[in-house]
Amino acid sequence: MAIACIPHEELRHTRASQEWLAEGRLEGREEGEAAVTIRLLNRRCGPLPDATTAQIQALPLEQGSAWQKHCSISRAPTTSPPGLASSH
C-alpha cells in the first residue's frame, strides 16, 4: 500500500506517522490505566457513579497511576486521593 506515492515502509518512518503512533500509544495507556483504576475502586467501594467514572477516564496518565497506587495502599475504601471530586 502506498499513500501519495510513498511506500508503506517509508511512510511508517515519517515524523507525522511517528507522532500519530506515539499519540495512539499514550491514549491506549491512559485508557488502560483508567480501566484498572475503575476496577480497583469498584472492588473497594462498590459501583461508582457515572460522574466519577467519567472523571477517572479523563485523568492524565500520571494521575491515573497515582490513583492506582492510592487504591492499593489505602485502608479506608472511601478515602479519595487528591485531584478528584468525591461524589459519594
C-alpha distances in whole Angstrom, upper triangle without the diagonal:
4,7,10,9,9,6,6,9,11,10,12,15,15,19,17,15,18,20,18,18,22,23,21,23,26,26,25,28,31,30,31,34,35,35,37,39,40,40,43,45,45,46,49,50,49,46,45,46,43,43,44,40,39,40,39,35,36,37,35,34,37,39,38,39,42,43,42,44,47,46,47,50,52,55,55,52,53,53,50,48,48,46,46,48,50,50,52
4,6,6,5,4,5,9,9,8,11,13,13,16,15,13,17,19,17,18,21,22,21,23,26,26,26,29,31,31,32,35,36,36,38,40,41,42,44,46,46,48,50,51,50,48,47,47,44,44,44,41,39,40,39,36,36,37,35,34,37,40,38,39,42,43,43,45,47,47,48,51,52,56,56,53,54,53,50,49,48,46,46,48,50,51,53
4,5,5,7,7,11,10,8,11,13,12,15,13,12,16,17,16,17,20,21,20,22,25,25,25,28,30,30,31,34,35,35,38,40,40,41,44,45,45,47,50,50,49,47,45,45,42,42,42,40,37,39,38,34,34,35,33,33,36,38,37,38,41,42,42,44,46,46,47,50,52,55,55,53,52,52,49,47,47,44,44,46,49,49,52
4,5,9,10,13,12,10,13,15,13,16,14,14,17,19,18,19,22,23,23,25,27,27,28,31,32,33,34,37,38,38,41,42,43,44,47,48,48,51,53,53,52,50,48,48,44,44,45,42,40,41,40,37,36,37,35,35,38,40,40,41,44,45,44,47,49,49,50,53,54,58,58,55,55,55,51,49,49,46,46,48,51,51,54
4,6,9,12,10,10,13,15,14,17,16,15,18,20,20,21,24,25,25,27,29,29,30,33,34,35,36,39,40,40,42,44,45,46,48,50,50,52,54,55,54,52,50,50,47,47,47,45,42,43,43,39,39,40,38,37,40,42,42,42,46,47,46,48,51,51,52,54,56,59,60,57,57,57,54,52,51,48,49,51,53,54,57
4,6,8,7,6,10,11,10,14,13,12,15,17,17,18,21,22,22,24,26,27,27,30,32,32,33,36,37,38,40,42,43,44,46,47,48,50,52,53,52,50,48,49,45,45,45,43,41,41,40,37,36,37,35,34,37,40,39,39,43,44,43,45,48,48,49,51,53,57,57,55,55,54,51,49,48,46,46,49,51,52,55
4,6,5,6,9,10,11,15,15,13,15,18,17,17,21,22,22,23,26,27,27,29,31,32,32,35,37,37,39,41,42,43,45,47,47,49,51,52,51,49,48,48,45,46,45,42,41,42,40,37,37,37,35,34,37,39,38,39,42,43,43,45,47,47,48,50,52,56,56,54,54,54,51,49,49,46,46,49,51,52,54
4,5,5,6,9,10,14,13,11,13,16,15,14,18,19,18,20,23,23,23,26,28,28,29,32,33,33,35,37,38,39,41,43,44,45,47,48,48,46,44,45,42,42,42,39,37,38,37,34,34,34,32,31,34,36,35,35,39,40,39,41,44,44,44,47,49,52,53,50,51,50,47,45,45,43,43,46,48,49,51
4,5,5,7,10,13,14,11,12,16,15,14,17,19,19,19,23,24,23,25,28,28,29,31,33,33,35,37,39,39,41,43,44,45,47,49,48,46,45,46,43,43,43,40,38,39,37,34,34,35,32,30,33,36,35,35,38,39,38,40,43,43,43,46,48,51,52,50,51,50,47,45,45,43,43,47,48,49,52
4,5,5,7,11,12,10,11,15,15,14,17,19,19,20,23,24,24,26,29,29,30,32,34,35,36,38,40,41,42,44,45,47,49,50,50,48,46,47,44,44,44,41,39,40,38,35,34,35,32,31,33,36,35,35,39,40,39,41,44,44,44,47,49,53,53,51,52,51,48,46,45,43,44,47,49,50,52
4,5,5,9,9,7,9,12,12,12,15,17,17,18,21,22,22,24,26,27,28,30,32,32,34,36,37,38,40,42,43,45,46,47,47,45,43,44,41,41,41,38,36,36,35,32,31,32,29,28,31,34,33,33,37,38,37,39,42,42,43,45,47,51,51,49,49,49,45,43,43,40,41,44,46,47,50
4,6,8,9,6,7,10,10,9,12,14,14,15,18,19,19,21,23,24,25,27,29,29,31,33,34,35,37,39,40,41,43,44,44,42,41,42,39,39,38,35,34,34,33,30,29,30,27,26,28,31,30,30,34,35,34,36,39,39,39,42,44,47,48,46,46,46,43,40,40,38,38,42,44,44,47
4,7,8,7,7,10,11,11,12,15,16,16,18,20,21,22,24,26,26,28,30,31,32,34,36,37,38,40,42,43,45,46,46,44,43,43,41,40,40,37,35,35,34,31,30,30,27,26,28,31,31,31,34,35,35,36,39,40,40,42,45,48,49,47,47,46,43,41,40,38,39,42,45,46,48
4,5,5,6,9,10,11,12,14,16,17,19,20,21,23,25,26,27,29,30,32,33,35,36,38,39,41,42,44,45,46,46,45,43,43,40,40,39,37,35,35,34,31,30,30,27,26,28,31,31,31,34,36,36,37,40,41,41,43,45,49,49,47,48,46,43,41,40,38,39,42,44,45,48
4,6,5,6,9,10,11,12,14,15,17,18,20,21,23,24,26,27,29,30,32,33,35,36,38,39,41,42,44,44,45,43,41,41,38,38,37,35,33,32,31,29,27,27,24,23,25,28,29,29,32,33,33,35,37,38,39,41,43,46,47,45,45,44,41,38,37,35,36,39,41,43,46
4,5,5,6,9,10,11,12,14,15,17,18,20,21,23,24,26,27,29,30,32,33,35,36,38,39,41,42,43,43,41,39,39,36,35,35,33,30,30,29,27,25,26,23,23,25,27,27,28,31,32,33,34,37,38,38,41,42,46,46,44,44,43,39,37,36,33,34,37,40,41,44
4,5,5,6,9,10,10,12,14,15,16,18,20,21,22,24,26,27,29,30,32,33,35,36,37,39,41,42,42,39,37,38,35,35,34,32,30,30,29,26,25,25,23,22,25,27,27,27,30,32,31,33,36,36,37,40,41,45,45,43,43,42,39,37,36,34,34,37,39,40,43
4,5,5,6,9,10,11,12,14,15,17,18,20,21,23,24,26,27,29,30,32,33,35,36,38,39,40,40,39,37,37,35,34,33,31,29,29,28,25,24,24,21,20,22,25,25,25,28,30,29,31,34,34,35,37,39,42,43,41,41,40,37,35,34,32,33,36,38,39,42
4,5,5,6,9,10,11,12,14,15,16,18,20,21,23,24,26,27,29,30,32,33,34,36,38,38,39,37,35,35,32,31,31,29,27,26,25,22,21,21,18,18,20,23,23,23,26,28,28,29,32,33,33,36,37,41,41,39,39,38,35,32,31,29,30,33,35,37,39
4,5,5,6,9,10,11,12,14,15,16,18,20,21,23,24,26,27,29,30,32,33,35,36,37,37,35,33,33,30,30,29,27,25,25,24,21,20,20,18,17,20,23,22,23,26,27,27,29,32,32,33,36,37,40,41,38,38,37,34,32,31,29,29,32,35,35,38
4,5,5,6,9,10,10,12,14,15,16,18,20,21,23,24,26,27,29,30,32,33,35,36,36,34,32,33,30,30,29,27,25,25,24,21,20,20,18,17,19,22,21,22,25,26,26,28,30,31,31,34,35,39,39,37,37,37,34,31,31,29,29,32,35,35,38
4,5,5,6,9,10,11,12,14,15,16,18,20,21,23,24,26,27,29,30,32,33,34,35,33,31,32,29,29,28,25,24,23,22,19,18,18,15,14,16,19,19,19,22,23,23,25,27,28,29,31,33,36,37,35,35,34,31,29,28,26,27,30,32,34,36
4,5,5,6,9,10,11,12,14,15,17,18,20,21,22,24,26,27,28,30,32,32,33,31,28,29,26,26,25,23,21,20,19,16,15,16,13,12,15,18,17,18,21,22,22,24,27,27,28,31,32,35,36,34,33,32,29,27,26,24,24,27,30,31,34
4,5,5,6,9,10,11,12,14,15,16,18,20,21,23,24,26,27,29,30,31,31,29,27,28,25,25,24,22,20,20,19,16,15,16,14,13,16,18,17,18,21,22,22,24,27,27,27,30,32,35,35,33,33,32,29,27,27,25,25,28,30,31,33
4,5,5,6,9,10,10,12,14,15,17,18,20,21,23,24,26,27,29,30,30,28,27,28,26,26,24,22,20,21,18,16,16,16,13,11,14,17,15,16,19,20,20,22,24,24,25,28,29,33,33,31,32,31,28,26,26,24,24,28,29,30,33
4,5,5,6,9,10,10,12,14,15,16,18,20,21,22,24,26,27,28,28,27,25,26,24,23,22,19,18,18,16,13,13,12,10,8,11,13,13,13,16,17,17,19,22,22,23,26,27,31,31,29,29,28,25,23,23,21,21,24,26,28,30
4,5,5,6,9,10,11,12,14,15,16,18,20,21,22,24,26,26,26,25,22,23,21,20,19,17,15,15,14,11,11,11,9,9,12,14,12,14,17,17,17,20,22,22,23,26,27,30,30,28,28,27,24,22,22,20,20,23,25,26,28
4,5,5,6,9,10,11,12,14,15,17,18,20,21,23,25,25,25,24,22,23,21,21,20,17,16,17,14,12,13,13,12,10,13,15,13,14,17,17,17,19,22,21,22,25,26,30,30,27,28,27,25,23,24,22,21,24,26,26,28
4,5,5,6,9,10,11,12,14,15,17,18,20,21,23,24,24,23,21,23,21,21,19,17,16,16,13,11,12,11,10,7,10,12,10,10,14,14,13,16,18,18,19,22,23,27,27,25,26,25,22,20,21,20,20,23,24,25,27
4,5,5,6,9,10,11,12,14,15,16,18,20,21,22,22,21,19,20,18,18,16,14,13,13,10,8,9,8,7,5,9,10,7,9,12,12,12,15,17,17,18,21,22,25,25,23,23,22,19,18,18,16,16,19,21,22,24
4,6,5,6,9,10,11,12,14,15,16,18,20,21,21,19,17,18,16,16,15,12,11,12,10,7,9,9,10,9,12,12,9,11,15,14,13,16,18,17,19,22,23,26,26,23,23,23,20,19,20,18,17,20,21,21,23
4,5,5,6,9,10,11,12,14,15,17,19,20,20,18,17,19,18,18,16,13,14,14,11,9,12,11,11,9,12,13,9,10,14,13,11,15,17,16,16,20,21,24,24,22,22,22,20,19,20,19,18,21,22,22,24
4,5,5,6,9,10,11,12,14,16,17,18,19,18,16,18,17,17,15,12,13,13,9,9,11,9,9,7,9,9,6,7,10,9,8,11,13,13,14,17,18,21,21,19,20,19,17,15,17,16,15,18,19,20,22
4,6,5,6,9,10,11,12,14,15,16,16,15,13,15,13,14,11,9,9,9,6,5,8,8,9,8,11,10,6,9,11,9,9,13,14,12,14,17,18,21,20,18,18,18,15,14,16,14,13,16,16,17,19
4,5,5,6,9,10,10,12,14,15,15,13,12,15,14,15,13,9,11,12,9,8,11,11,13,12,14,13,10,11,14,12,10,14,15,13,15,18,19,21,21,18,18,19,17,17,19,18,16,18,18,18,20
4,5,5,6,9,10,11,12,14,14,14,13,16,16,17,14,12,14,14,10,10,14,13,14,12,13,13,9,9,12,10,7,11,13,10,11,15,16,18,19,16,17,17,16,15,18,18,16,19,18,19,20
4,5,5,6,9,10,11,12,13,12,11,14,14,15,11,9,12,11,8,9,12,11,12,11,12,10,7,8,9,7,5,9,10,8,10,13,13,16,16,13,14,14,12,12,14,14,13,15,15,16,17
4,5,5,6,9,10,10,10,9,8,11,11,12,9,7,10,10,7,8,12,12,14,14,15,13,10,12,13,10,9,13,12,10,12,15,15,17,16,13,13,14,13,13,16,15,13,15,14,14,15
4,5,5,6,9,10,10,9,10,13,13,15,12,10,13,14,11,12,15,15,17,16,17,16,12,13,15,12,10,13,13,10,12,15,15,17,16,13,14,16,15,16,19,19,16,18,17,17,17
4,5,5,6,9,10,10,11,14,15,17,13,12,15,15,12,13,17,15,17,16,17,15,12,12,13,9,7,10,10,7,8,11,11,13,13,10,12,13,13,13,16,17,15,17,16,17,16
4,5,5,6,7,8,7,11,13,14,10,10,13,13,10,13,16,15,17,17,17,15,12,13,13,9,9,11,10,7,9,12,11,12,11,8,9,10,10,11,15,15,13,14,12,13,12
4,6,5,5,5,6,10,12,14,11,10,14,14,12,14,17,17,20,19,20,18,15,16,17,13,12,15,14,10,12,15,14,15,14,10,11,13,13,15,18,18,16,16,14,14,13
4,6,6,8,10,14,16,17,15,14,17,18,15,17,20,20,22,21,22,20,17,17,17,14,12,15,14,10,11,14,13,13,13,9,11,14,14,16,20,21,18,19,17,17,15
4,6,9,10,14,16,17,14,14,18,18,15,18,21,19,22,21,21,19,16,17,16,13,12,13,12,8,10,11,10,10,9,5,8,10,12,14,17,19,17,17,15,15,13
4,7,7,11,14,15,12,13,16,16,14,17,20,19,22,22,22,19,17,18,17,14,14,15,13,10,13,14,12,12,9,6,6,10,11,13,17,18,15,15,12,12,10
4,6,10,12,14,12,12,16,17,15,17,20,20,23,23,24,21,19,20,20,16,16,18,16,13,15,17,15,15,13,9,10,13,14,17,20,20,17,17,14,13,11
4,7,9,12,10,9,13,14,13,15,18,19,22,22,24,21,18,20,20,17,16,19,18,15,17,20,18,18,16,12,12,15,15,17,20,20,17,16,14,12,11
4,6,8,6,6,10,11,10,12,15,16,19,20,21,18,16,18,18,14,15,18,16,14,17,19,17,18,16,12,11,14,12,15,17,17,13,13,11,9,9
4,5,5,6,9,10,11,13,15,16,20,21,22,19,17,20,20,17,18,21,19,17,20,22,20,21,18,15,13,15,14,16,18,17,13,12,10,7,8
4,5,5,6,9,10,11,12,15,18,20,22,19,17,20,21,17,19,22,21,19,22,24,22,24,21,18,16,18,16,18,19,17,14,13,12,10,11
4,5,5,6,9,10,11,13,17,19,20,17,16,19,19,16,18,21,20,18,22,24,22,24,21,18,16,17,14,16,16,14,11,10,10,8,11
4,5,5,6,9,10,11,15,16,18,14,13,16,16,13,15,18,16,15,18,20,18,20,18,15,13,14,11,13,13,12,8,8,8,7,9
4,5,5,6,9,10,14,15,17,14,12,15,16,13,14,17,16,15,18,20,19,21,19,16,15,16,13,14,15,14,11,11,11,10,12
4,5,5,6,9,12,14,17,14,12,16,17,14,16,19,19,17,21,23,22,24,22,19,18,18,15,16,16,14,11,11,12,12,14
4,5,5,7,10,13,14,11,10,14,14,12,14,17,16,16,19,21,20,22,21,18,16,16,13,13,13,10,7,8,10,10,14
4,5,5,9,10,12,9,7,11,11,9,11,14,13,13,16,18,17,20,19,16,15,15,12,11,12,10,8,10,11,12,14
4,6,8,10,12,11,9,12,14,12,13,16,16,16,18,21,21,23,22,20,19,19,16,15,16,13,11,13,15,15,17
4,7,9,12,10,9,13,14,13,15,18,18,18,20,23,22,25,24,22,20,20,16,15,15,12,10,13,15,16,19
4,6,8,6,6,10,10,10,12,14,15,15,18,20,19,23,22,20,19,18,14,12,12,9,9,12,14,16,19
4,6,6,6,9,10,11,13,15,16,17,19,21,21,24,24,22,22,20,17,14,14,11,12,15,18,19,22
4,6,5,6,9,10,11,13,14,15,17,19,20,23,24,22,22,20,17,15,15,13,14,18,20,21,24
4,5,5,6,9,10,11,12,14,16,17,18,22,22,21,21,19,16,13,13,12,13,17,19,22,24
4,5,5,6,9,10,10,12,14,16,16,20,20,18,18,16,13,10,9,8,10,14,15,18,20
4,5,5,6,9,10,11,12,15,15,19,19,17,17,16,13,10,11,10,11,14,15,17,19
4,5,5,6,9,10,11,13,14,18,19,17,18,16,14,11,13,12,13,17,18,20,22
4,5,5,6,9,10,11,12,16,16,16,16,14,11,8,9,10,12,15,16,19,20
4,5,5,6,9,10,10,14,14,13,13,11,9,6,9,9,10,13,13,16,17
4,5,5,6,9,10,13,14,13,14,13,11,10,12,13,13,16,16,18,19
4,5,5,6,8,12,14,13,15,13,12,10,12,14,15,18,18,20,20
4,5,5,6,9,10,10,11,9,8,6,10,12,12,15,15,17,17
4,6,5,8,9,8,10,9,8,8,12,14,13,15,14,16,16
4,6,8,11,10,13,12,12,11,15,17,17,19,18,20,19
4,6,9,10,12,11,12,11,14,17,17,20,18,21,20
4,6,7,9,7,9,9,13,16,16,17,15,18,17
4,6,9,8,11,12,16,19,18,19,17,19,17
4,6,5,9,11,14,17,16,17,14,16,14
4,6,8,11,14,17,15,15,12,14,11
4,6,10,12,15,13,12,9,10,8
4,7,9,12,11,11,9,12,10
4,6,9,7,8,7,10,10
4,7,7,9,9,13,13
4,6,8,10,13,15
4,7,9,13,15
4,6,9,12
4,6,9
4,6
4
